[in-house]
């Protein structure tokens, strides 16, 4: 069972991608050829979240699958630099990739090529059961096979850890089995609407979500994850927190909003990942503190990440956050 020795420990099961990024004035439309400024760097929702958790101060293990190529070597080098406990399955498939466009307002569109990420198997996750047993918080997303996410959460739950699901990207399906093993879910607006509809809820407009009244939003969250907590990240509108009845995680209210941090965003790529990694680290560090405190920390951490270009490389440190916000 999880005990005080697990405090501050996070395990992330997820993807690593080499991101190929073009910054340009406006996102391309069908039929357009545009010139942009290119850079490449480390990404993948799993790796971004693991990097964020480590920089936020958690002892972090990252379970993933990498190709035997330059991308895989990049992941190993960077993981060592951030002190990540890397548990990588070496695959014949190439390391995952992503093509990303970022516009002048810092908004992005992303296409991924899963490559090795698709090879991350439940059996490999099982080989790293000890890391899951030692974690206060297990965090995963949907860029790796569903069965592997389920295996990770089942093991973490059995060991007494908390499970944090970032149901991203929006087009990925999460099964009932995965939802049943989820304690906290953290979709953005698009992911929330897509996942809610898949679970039989109303068809909502992601662009109108932040404008719904709090009681209505809370009711929709309860439909997404009746037994657990939901945090909808809403970009410039901050986020919305919704808890199940009788499981307020130290908060005074069952639902409330947290404002976004005052930052000058230049690139929002990986901001959701920054939020998730920081939330996992904060929960692991101080599991008995009010949930709202952790959410406020994660909102600031995510905000700071948008002031730099890139995904994993843009994650701030706990010290930078405290210097900026106190
Ligand atoms: O969330 C941002 C990430 O999504 C990028 O780093 C890209 O690799 C994709 O996984």
Boltz pocket constraint, residues with backbone or C-beta under 6 A from the ligand:
constraints:
  - pocket:
      binder: B
      contacts: [[A, 15], [A, 17], [A, 18], [A, 19], [A, 42], [A, 43], [A, 44], [A, 45], [A, 48], [A, 97], [A, 98], [A, 110], [A, 112], [A, 143], [A, 269], [A, 270], [A, 271], [A, 272], [A, 273], [A, 311], [A, 312]]
      max_distance: 6.0
